[in-house]
Amino acid sequence: MRPRNRTVPPGSVATPFTDARVELTNVAVPRSRPTTAPFGRPNCATPFSSRLVLVNASPAFSDPFGAASRKRSEVVTETRRMTIVRFASPAEADDETVAASVSVRTSAARSTKRCFGSPDAKLDPTVRILVLGGTLFLGRHIVDCALARGHEVTLFNRGRTNADLFPEAEKLRGDRESDLSALEGRRWDAAIDVHGRMPRVVRPVAELLAGSVDHFTFVSSISAYGEVFPVGLDETLPTAEFAPGTDEDDLENYGPCKAECERIALDAFPGRAFVPRPGLIVGPHDPTDRFTYWPRRVAAGGEVLAPGDPGRPVQIVDGRDLAEWIVRMAEAGAGGAYNATGPEYPLTMGRMLETCRVASGSNSELVWVPDEFLLSEEVGQWMELPLWLADADAEGLLAVDVSKAVDSGLSFRPLETTVRDTLAWDAERPTSERSTAAGMAPDRERELLEKWQARS
């Protein structure tokens, strides 16, 4: 786990590798953002006008802080993964290049090859990223973020969804299930698989890219843990088993399929695979409307059927926040699995709906209806009333420990911002594009409210 910003000595800046950190003379690092951003980004300010050179980043360099190095620098502090070094004087960095010494700690589980180029090469902030998909919801936000950060992005998809997006990106056409030829003979620094969920589809892609991509991100799901979710579950909980003969096309097997896809990615990219496990992803461009239902419904006013206990925990993550973190973790060459939902504080159904009311300026009234009544009326959990889960086995699905992701830099915009932005996006799209699968129909809501109020 990397140190918090407050523990980093003044003048330090992070390399884009998880297990290397550099100390520079007279470098200011703002404390408002995590220090794991790549070189050249706004939160890595430097008084020098040119690029940074990473010297001796190879694990083969047996003593980067030996006698020769100590003449020019001193070790300031060490953590489990990194060593921070302070240069003796500003004279050690000329006006064209900022010199740096890096300690690279490599375990047997990590690749000895550094991500994004040869170990001794000068670092360029541009990363060549292949995105599998990249035009729908989370993938769209990932591409937006990667391009905004100056990376070279290649999209691989069928060209059927939002094909006109991102004219500045390279576009390769193919089909993950039947035609990967466009990926053959190419190299990228990093690849991000946004939507893979069927092992039979993920396996050939991972095997093909294992020799041509330095770092692989597979976007999994909290559902990978299976069907029972204890409150506070963290990454030590085993993922679901994938039985031979499992029907991969059946969404009832979504969790085990995601878990098997994780194992495929981790096996194909040992020490080079990053596996975020998001919960419910929300915000603009969400085609499912599972969260959008609530801002839209509350903004419409009147009596709103609010399900269950207002104090029940819920968790969501704005797709834009998740995308930025995924891109930064890919830049960093991060490895392993991370629960990736939010926010960082305990959010409840009551607070979420009240935030929707305040952010939308609505005069709506929340009418809280208990679980028992809703279940007796056969109201559908999760889809008919999004984020409502009354089953005890699912209690922890919306109460997941995300401290590992937060410590690695996952941050969250205010919920009010997500609500307002979601409403603005929803108002601009045609009604025909709204999902009919999520949310309660108005007539059904009125009927249930009348029944409940007649009983009480």
Wavefront OBJ file of the C-alpha trace (Angstrom):
o trace
v 0.000 0.000 0.000
v 1.495 3.337 -0.972
v 1.947 6.056 1.665
v -0.622 8.809 1.927
v 0.354 12.197 0.503
v 1.070 13.605 3.927
v 3.770 10.991 4.534
v 5.704 11.811 1.378
v 8.573 14.241 1.971
v 8.319 17.614 0.183
v 9.756 17.466 -3.297
v 8.776 13.926 -4.141
v 7.036 12.692 -7.228
v 5.861 9.250 -8.288
v 7.016 7.357 -11.313
v 4.353 5.662 -13.438
v 5.335 2.305 -11.923
v 3.790 0.912 -8.766
v 7.053 -0.144 -7.206
v 9.245 2.845 -7.966
v 9.250 6.356 -6.574
v 11.602 9.250 -7.283
v 12.678 12.209 -5.134
v 13.487 15.374 -7.079
v 15.001 18.648 -5.910
v 12.613 21.619 -5.776
v 9.614 19.746 -7.128
v 6.213 20.720 -5.769
v 3.589 18.048 -5.472
v 0.098 19.362 -4.659
v -1.565 17.413 -1.857
v -5.081 17.689 -3.265
v -4.605 14.718 -5.599
v -2.855 11.348 -5.244
v 0.829 11.361 -6.146
v 0.618 8.402 -8.482
v 0.031 10.483 -11.605
v 2.458 10.050 -14.502
v 5.206 12.452 -15.456
v 4.084 15.595 -17.160
v 0.609 15.612 -15.592
v -0.785 18.717 -13.855
v -0.257 17.295 -10.366
v 3.451 16.650 -10.977
v 4.663 20.203 -11.190
v 8.366 20.736 -11.830
v 10.445 23.907 -12.236
v 12.283 22.311 -15.155
v 10.981 22.705 -18.666
v 11.980 19.356 -20.108
v 11.224 15.696 -19.676
v 12.288 13.384 -16.884
v 14.851 10.646 -17.344
v 14.470 7.437 -15.381
v 17.943 6.108 -14.683
v 18.695 2.501 -13.775
v 15.076 1.343 -13.391
v 15.977 -2.223 -14.272
v 15.784 -4.837 -11.499
v 19.029 -6.159 -12.981
v 20.757 -3.068 -11.581
v 21.666 -4.755 -8.331
v 22.555 -1.752 -6.179
v 20.988 1.471 -7.422
v 21.744 3.083 -4.082
v 25.325 1.891 -3.778
v 28.436 3.984 -3.146
v 28.268 5.842 -6.455
v 24.625 6.755 -5.983
v 25.026 7.862 -2.398
v 27.570 10.468 -3.454
v 24.732 12.199 -5.253
v 21.727 11.282 -3.162
v 20.458 9.834 0.073
v 17.641 7.464 0.904
v 14.928 9.451 2.633
v 12.420 6.750 3.510
v 11.394 3.267 2.512
v 8.046 1.522 2.267
v 7.128 -2.037 1.383
v 7.218 -1.284 -2.343
v 9.407 1.731 -2.868
v 12.369 3.804 -1.804
v 12.313 7.605 -1.885
v 15.576 9.387 -2.649
v 16.573 13.026 -2.189
v 19.189 14.569 -4.452
v 21.972 16.428 -2.708
v 21.606 19.739 -4.545
v 19.748 21.399 -7.435
v 23.032 21.312 -9.377
v 22.539 17.606 -9.907
v 19.685 18.358 -12.328
v 20.651 20.417 -15.364
v 18.330 22.670 -17.308
v 17.525 20.000 -19.883
v 17.070 16.876 -17.818
v 15.983 16.028 -14.297
v 18.120 13.121 -13.135
v 16.537 10.446 -11.014
v 17.557 7.295 -9.210
v 15.021 4.605 -8.646
v 14.910 1.526 -6.501
v 12.832 -1.154 -8.143
v 11.645 -3.884 -5.841
v 10.520 -6.940 -7.719
v 9.026 -10.083 -6.241
v 8.854 -13.418 -7.976
v 5.190 -12.752 -8.677
v 5.926 -9.583 -10.666
v 7.367 -9.396 -14.135
v 11.015 -8.384 -14.339
v 10.238 -6.378 -17.440
v 9.223 -2.817 -16.753
v 5.993 -1.650 -18.310
v 5.955 0.825 -21.155
v 9.325 0.469 -22.830
v 12.801 -0.752 -22.093
v 14.052 -0.373 -18.517
v 16.765 2.150 -19.336
v 14.817 4.245 -21.825
v 13.730 7.803 -21.259
v 10.145 7.949 -20.109
v 7.628 9.623 -22.347
v 4.279 10.408 -20.692
v 2.469 9.023 -23.732
v 1.254 5.451 -23.308
v -0.019 3.340 -26.190
v -3.309 1.913 -24.960
v -5.502 -0.661 -26.652
v -9.129 -0.536 -25.508
v -11.323 -3.508 -26.306
v -14.686 -1.860 -26.899
v -14.402 1.772 -25.889
v -17.567 3.405 -27.213
v -20.201 2.470 -24.617
v -20.469 3.868 -21.073
v -17.371 2.920 -19.029
v -15.292 2.236 -22.126
v -16.278 5.620 -23.502
v -15.176 7.342 -20.298
v -11.890 5.393 -20.298
v -11.099 6.525 -23.842
v -12.094 10.105 -23.012
v -9.723 10.083 -20.042
v -6.846 8.401 -21.870
v -7.016 10.877 -24.747
v -7.267 13.827 -22.366
v -4.094 12.595 -20.652
v -2.250 12.604 -23.969
v -2.103 8.867 -24.639
v -2.226 7.122 -28.003
v -5.443 5.121 -28.044
v -6.455 2.251 -30.307
v -10.023 0.934 -30.233
v -10.865 -2.634 -31.191
v -14.558 -3.307 -31.736
v -17.162 -4.187 -34.349
v -17.927 -0.560 -35.207
v -21.632 -0.910 -34.465
v -22.018 1.352 -31.423
v -21.157 5.067 -31.552
v -18.697 4.398 -34.358
v -18.220 8.127 -35.004
v -16.801 8.777 -31.532
v -13.108 9.587 -31.048
v -11.952 10.430 -34.585
v -8.478 11.083 -33.165
v -8.125 7.454 -32.035
v -6.996 4.555 -34.205
v -9.859 2.146 -34.891
v -9.423 -1.544 -35.591
v -12.447 -3.538 -36.669
v -13.011 -7.122 -35.710
v -15.059 -9.427 -33.537
v -13.838 -10.827 -30.245
v -15.716 -14.057 -30.848
v -14.654 -14.703 -34.418
v -12.006 -12.349 -35.834
v -8.951 -11.086 -33.907
v -6.764 -10.698 -36.983
v -6.531 -6.911 -36.642
v -4.654 -7.382 -33.345
v -2.014 -9.708 -34.734
v 1.523 -8.406 -35.141
v 0.880 -5.234 -33.130
v 2.300 -3.960 -29.834
v 0.838 -1.752 -27.127
v 2.028 -0.654 -23.727
v -1.300 -1.451 -22.097
v -4.623 -3.052 -22.972
v -7.969 -2.593 -21.231
v -10.763 -5.140 -21.566
v -13.891 -3.287 -20.523
v -16.772 -5.655 -21.212
v -15.418 -9.210 -21.356
v -17.637 -11.621 -19.436
v -17.516 -14.985 -21.217
v -14.382 -17.095 -20.618
v -14.503 -18.573 -24.114
v -14.210 -15.012 -25.494
v -11.713 -13.582 -23.004
v -9.251 -16.500 -23.202
v -8.181 -16.165 -26.876
v -7.845 -12.395 -26.548
v -5.680 -12.685 -23.423
v -3.519 -15.388 -24.996
v -3.027 -13.359 -28.168
v -2.119 -10.171 -26.307
v 0.109 -11.801 -23.669
v 3.161 -11.455 -25.895
v 2.345 -8.060 -27.358
v 1.079 -6.016 -24.407
v 3.074 -5.054 -21.326
v 0.107 -4.553 -19.002
v -3.468 -5.859 -19.064
v -6.549 -4.520 -17.301
v -9.590 -6.743 -17.045
v -12.665 -4.945 -15.725
v -14.458 -7.515 -13.599
v -17.318 -7.068 -11.130
v -18.205 -7.362 -7.468
v -20.426 -10.190 -8.710
v -17.272 -12.283 -9.195
v -17.473 -13.189 -5.499
v -20.517 -15.355 -6.172
v -23.936 -15.321 -4.536
v -23.216 -14.655 -0.861
v -21.835 -11.251 0.053
v -20.874 -10.683 3.692
v -20.899 -7.076 4.864
v -17.449 -5.537 4.559
v -16.122 -8.127 2.141
v -12.620 -7.391 0.892
v -10.307 -8.808 -1.745
v -9.330 -11.793 0.420
v -12.740 -13.386 -0.114
v -12.456 -16.195 -2.698
v -14.199 -15.628 -5.994
v -16.872 -17.910 -7.392
v -16.036 -21.314 -8.858
v -16.605 -21.885 -12.547
v -17.875 -25.382 -13.169
v -17.164 -27.190 -16.437
v -20.152 -26.982 -18.731
v -21.397 -23.683 -17.297
v -23.675 -21.867 -19.744
v -21.665 -18.725 -20.424
v -24.519 -17.042 -22.280
v -26.867 -17.247 -19.292
v -26.644 -14.038 -17.235
v -27.537 -16.084 -14.161
v -23.919 -17.272 -14.370
v -22.511 -13.754 -14.683
v -20.551 -13.915 -11.412
v -18.778 -17.254 -11.977
v -18.048 -16.273 -15.580
v -16.454 -13.004 -14.462
v -14.423 -14.860 -11.849
v -13.120 -17.300 -14.463
v -12.260 -14.400 -16.783
v -10.226 -12.874 -13.940
v -8.260 -16.099 -13.578
v -7.626 -16.186 -17.317
v -6.267 -12.628 -17.265
v -4.098 -13.199 -14.189
v -2.672 -16.414 -15.654
v -1.942 -14.876 -19.051
v -0.302 -11.780 -17.525
v 1.404 -12.913 -14.304
v 2.271 -9.819 -12.287
v 1.022 -7.625 -15.141
v -2.759 -7.880 -14.779
v -4.941 -5.329 -12.990
v -8.461 -6.438 -12.067
v -10.872 -3.761 -10.816
v -14.146 -5.136 -9.456
v -16.737 -2.376 -9.768
v -20.118 -2.334 -8.120
v -22.948 -0.409 -9.766
v -21.409 2.046 -12.239
v -23.496 5.195 -12.649
v -23.593 8.567 -14.352
v -23.898 9.941 -17.885
v -24.071 7.415 -20.749
v -25.305 4.581 -18.526
v -27.475 2.513 -20.892
v -29.023 0.443 -18.077
v -30.789 3.332 -16.265
v -30.456 1.438 -12.996
v -29.240 4.526 -11.156
v -30.675 7.079 -13.580
v -34.172 5.968 -12.591
v -33.781 7.543 -9.171
v -32.622 11.081 -10.121
v -35.230 11.130 -12.907
v -38.050 9.863 -10.711
v -37.259 12.127 -7.755
v -36.876 15.144 -10.037
v -40.359 14.487 -11.473
v -41.905 15.309 -8.101
v -44.903 13.959 -6.230
v -44.881 10.970 -3.926
v -41.927 8.691 -4.572
v -41.993 5.079 -3.444
v -38.763 4.694 -1.464
v -37.922 1.048 -0.723
v -37.076 -0.580 2.582
v -34.933 0.952 5.283
v -33.632 4.491 4.605
v -30.528 3.566 6.616
v -29.621 0.593 4.418
v -26.145 0.966 2.860
v -25.797 1.505 -0.875
v -22.681 1.864 -3.010
v -22.202 3.331 -6.466
v -19.290 4.673 -8.489
v -19.442 7.377 -11.147
v -18.153 5.907 -14.404
v -15.903 8.925 -14.940
v -14.188 8.482 -11.580
v -13.744 4.779 -12.210
v -12.376 5.424 -15.703
v -9.798 7.951 -14.517
v -8.574 5.587 -11.826
v -8.362 2.667 -14.267
v -6.280 4.734 -16.696
v -3.953 5.899 -13.930
v -3.550 2.356 -12.629
v -2.733 1.168 -16.148
v -0.159 3.943 -16.420
v 1.301 2.743 -13.125
v 1.480 -0.900 -14.175
v -0.614 -1.850 -11.144
v -1.371 -5.502 -10.520
v -3.900 -7.529 -8.574
v -7.609 -7.270 -7.788
v -9.335 -4.250 -6.237
v -12.918 -3.730 -5.130
v -13.920 -0.602 -7.007
v -17.091 1.034 -5.834
v -17.845 3.937 -3.554
v -18.062 6.449 -2.136
v -15.394 6.574 0.539
v -18.003 7.383 3.215
v -21.026 5.270 4.284
v -23.840 6.111 1.862
v -27.405 5.064 2.608
v -30.502 4.776 0.452
v -32.029 7.656 2.385
v -29.072 9.946 1.860
v -28.872 9.047 -1.816
v -32.531 9.804 -2.479
v -32.414 12.993 -0.445
v -29.381 14.083 -2.457
v -31.384 13.426 -5.632
v -34.177 15.620 -4.271
v -31.914 18.492 -3.280
v -29.699 18.349 -6.387
v -32.718 18.347 -8.710
v -34.559 21.101 -6.828
v -37.574 18.815 -6.559
v -40.491 19.126 -4.152
v -41.005 15.363 -4.163
v -41.953 13.460 -1.013
v -40.248 10.185 -0.174
v -42.705 7.551 1.038
v -40.772 4.734 2.701
v -42.368 1.332 2.192
v -41.000 -1.666 4.145
v -39.372 -4.702 2.580
v -42.084 -7.088 3.748
v -44.825 -5.262 1.875
v -42.779 -4.915 -1.303
v -41.851 -8.597 -1.248
v -45.480 -9.604 -0.690
v -46.364 -7.574 -3.778
v -43.629 -9.348 -5.739
v -41.711 -6.167 -6.455
v -38.504 -6.953 -8.308
v -35.288 -6.318 -6.420
v -32.423 -4.480 -8.119
v -34.131 -3.859 -11.461
v -37.730 -2.800 -10.771
v -36.495 -0.806 -7.785
v -32.797 -0.245 -8.473
v -30.360 -0.573 -5.574
v -33.017 -2.250 -3.417
v -31.818 -5.613 -2.085
v -33.804 -7.236 0.714
v -32.186 -10.696 0.676
v -29.836 -11.311 3.591
v -27.307 -13.100 1.372
v -26.979 -9.976 -0.791
v -26.637 -7.539 2.112
v -22.900 -7.074 1.605
v -23.142 -6.440 -2.142
v -23.680 -2.759 -1.350
v -21.411 -2.659 1.700
v -18.034 -3.636 0.256
v -14.627 -2.695 1.685
v -13.022 -0.379 -0.894
v -10.100 0.822 1.222
v -7.516 -0.847 -1.022
v -8.763 1.060 -4.072
v -9.076 4.332 -2.164
v -5.527 3.943 -0.850
v -4.342 3.413 -4.423
v -5.944 6.651 -5.611
v -9.591 5.967 -6.433
v -11.462 9.159 -5.620
v -15.057 10.277 -5.973
v -16.743 13.451 -7.120
v -19.638 14.707 -4.954
v -22.836 12.704 -5.351
v -24.669 15.956 -6.093
v -22.476 16.405 -9.173
v -23.206 12.898 -10.408
v -26.957 13.453 -9.940
v -26.977 16.789 -11.773
v -24.807 15.524 -14.620
v -26.948 12.402 -14.974
v -30.115 14.465 -15.156
v -28.589 16.834 -17.735
v -27.494 13.933 -19.929
v -30.812 12.130 -19.506
v -32.765 15.240 -20.533
v -30.840 15.529 -23.801
v -31.244 11.968 -25.064
v -34.319 10.707 -26.907
v -36.922 8.971 -24.768
v -36.586 5.953 -27.048
v -33.046 5.406 -25.752
v -34.180 4.980 -22.161
v -34.117 1.465 -20.801
v -37.454 -0.161 -20.107
v -35.834 -2.876 -18.001
v -34.934 -0.720 -14.996
v -37.259 1.249 -12.780
v -40.869 0.997 -11.701
v -43.647 1.947 -14.089
v -45.653 5.011 -12.923
v -48.958 3.130 -12.779
v -47.390 0.351 -10.727
v -45.869 2.860 -8.319
v -49.211 4.636 -7.791
v -50.973 1.331 -7.207
v -48.467 0.198 -4.599
v -48.470 3.541 -2.797
v -52.251 3.489 -2.600
v -52.221 -0.067 -1.220
v -49.586 0.739 1.361
v -51.221 3.949 2.496
v -54.599 2.213 2.774
v -53.012 -0.380 5.109
v -51.190 2.113 7.265
l 1 2 3 4 5 6 7 8 9 10 11 12 13 14 15 16 17 18 19 20 21 22 23 24 25 26 27 28 29 30 31 32 33 34 35 36 37 38 39 40 41 42 43 44 45 46 47 48 49 50 51 52 53 54 55 56 57 58 59 60 61 62 63 64 65 66 67 68 69 70 71 72 73 74 75 76 77 78 79 80 81 82 83 84 85 86 87 88 89 90 91 92 93 94 95 96 97 98 99 100 101 102 103 104 105 106 107 108 109 110 111 112 113 114 115 116 117 118 119 120 121 122 123 124 125 126 127 128 129 130 131 132 133 134 135 136 137 138 139 140 141 142 143 144 145 146 147 148 149 150 151 152 153 154 155 156 157 158 159 160 161 162 163 164 165 166 167 168 169 170 171 172 173 174 175 176 177 178 179 180 181 182 183 184 185 186 187 188 189 190 191 192 193 194 195 196 197 198 199 200 201 202 203 204 205 206 207 208 209 210 211 212 213 214 215 216 217 218 219 220 221 222 223 224 225 226 227 228 229 230 231 232 233 234 235 236 237 238 239 240 241 242 243 244 245 246 247 248 249 250 251 252 253 254 255 256 257 258 259 260 261 262 263 264 265 266 267 268 269 270 271 272 273 274 275 276 277 278 279 280 281 282 283 284 285 286 287 288 289 290 291 292 293 294 295 296 297 298 299 300 301 302 303 304 305 306 307 308 309 310 311 312 313 314 315 316 317 318 319 320 321 322 323 324 325 326 327 328 329 330 331 332 333 334 335 336 337 338 339 340 341 342 343 344 345 346 347 348 349 350 351 352 353 354 355 356 357 358 359 360 361 362 363 364 365 366 367 368 369 370 371 372 373 374 375 376 377 378 379 380 381 382 383 384 385 386 387 388 389 390 391 392 393 394 395 396 397 398 399 400 401 402 403 404 405 406 407 408 409 410 411 412 413 414 415 416 417 418 419 420 421 422 423 424 425 426 427 428 429 430 431 432 433 434 435 436 437 438 439 440 441 442 443 444 445 446 447 448 449 450 451 452 453 454 455 456
